[in-house]
Structures are given as structure tokens and as C-alpha cells.
Amino acid sequence: MQRDDGFRYKLVVVVRTDIKLSPGKLAVQVAHASVGCAVESMEKERRTFGEWMREGQRKVVVRVRNIEELYEVREEAKKRGLVVSTVADAGLTEIPPGTVTCVGIGPARNEDVDPVTGSLSLL
């Protein structure tokens, strides 16, 4: 049972742990996913976006072990009609170009995103 923290909406970023990223690089990748989701939500899900903004833009970062798990979560989110933003790195610093690092999901109502990401551990 989840506690009631007052938030009804959230954006979740799912990060791979099988690639080694510095803390700064990881933060930038999560930011890319968050911005991508926010922009798409603002365009396609205006009401949800507005509610999420009013609540304070809750964001949660969780982890998966590898690219296969990341793609499984992404496909489930897409199947449920959630906003999804996949981040592939440009490869200018730490990892090869095109490396998929994370996926943003939402913002969405907790009851819509939790079945997709709720079992994943926090990063």
C-alpha cells in the first residue's frame, strides 16, 4: 500500500545500470528524459501536464539492469498510452553515440504509471 503524499501525478525516469555514467552525465540524461516528456505532454496531454505542473512536477528515478529491461518497460508504457521519451546519447563525452541511457514516462496519474514502473527500485 502506498502512502498518500498528496501527489496525484508524476514523471518517472527509468535508467540503465549496466553502463557506467558519471553522476553529472547521469543527471544530464535524466534531465533530457524529463524535458522530452514535459514537452510532449504539454503538446498532447495538456490537462495532465497542467495538473502535474500545479502539483510541483514530481519526478522519480528508478533503475533497470540492462537495455532489454529498459525496452520492456518502455513498450509497456507505450501500450498503455503513456507519454514516453527515449534518450540516446550523442556520444560526445563518456559513451558511444546512440547509446540509449534512459526512458522518461509521463507525467501521468500515479494509478496509470505505477503498474508500469512501481515494481522498479529507486536509483
N, C-alpha and C positions, 0 to 999 in steps of 0.2 A: 504494500500500500504506500502510495506516495504522499508526502506531507503537502499541505496546502501552503505554498509560499506566496500566494497572491498573483502569480504569473499564470496566464492562460495561453500564452503564445511563446514560442522560442524558435531560434535558428540553431541547428546542430551542425558542427563541422566534424567530419569523420576523417581521421588522419592515419596514414600507414605508419607502422613502427618498424618495418623491415628495411627502411632506408634511413641513413644517418644524416640528420639535418642539425645544424647549429641552432641554438634557441632563437636567434634573430631570424634565420631563414624560415624556421617553423612558424614564427609569428607572422611573417610576411605571407606565407602560403595560406594560413588561416584567414588573414585579412583579405586576400584575394577571393577566397571562397565566400566570405561574409558579404563583401561588396557585390560580387556577382549575383548572389541570391537576393540581396536587397534590391538591386536594380531591376532584376526580372520580376520580383514580387511587386514592386512599385508599378510596373507596367501591366502585369497580368492579374494580380491579386490585390487590387487597391485597398479593399476593405481590410483584409488580413494584414497587409503592410501597415495601414494606419493604426490598427489596434496594437500591433507589435511595437510600433514607434511610441504610442501613448504609454505603454507599459514600461518602457525603458530599454527596449531592444535586447532582451535576454538572449545570450549565446552560451552554448555548451560545446565543449570539445571532447570528443571520445576517440577511442582508438580501435584499429583492427590490425591483424598481424601482417597482412600482405595485400597485394593488388587484387587477388581473387576475391577475398572477403570484401574489399572496398567496392568492387564491381557488383557483388551480390546485394550489398546494402543500397547502392545507387539504383540498381534495377528495381528493387522492391519499392523504393521511394517513387520512382517514375511510374511504376504500375499503379500506385495509389494516387497518382496525380499531383504529387508534391513538387514544388519548385526545387530544381537540382542544379548545382553549379560544380562542374568538374574542373579542377585546377591541374594544368600541365605546365611544368616549369620551363622557362625559356632557356635554361642551361647556361646562363652567363657566369655562374659562380661555383656552386658546390656539386651539382648533379647534372647528368647528361640532359640535353634538350629533349623535351617531350615527356619527361618522367612525370607520371601522374602522382601527385603527392597527397591530395585530399579531395573530399567532396563536401560541399555545403548542401544542406537540406532545410528548406523552409525560407522564411518563417512560416510557421503553421501552428494550429492549435495543438496543445500538448497531446490530446487524445488521438490526433492524426499522425503525429511524428513519433510518439512513444512506441507504437507497435513495430516501427522500423529500426529505431536506434536505442530504445530503452534498455535492452539487454547488454549493450556495449559498455565497457569500463571507461571511466574518465581518464583523460590523458594525464 
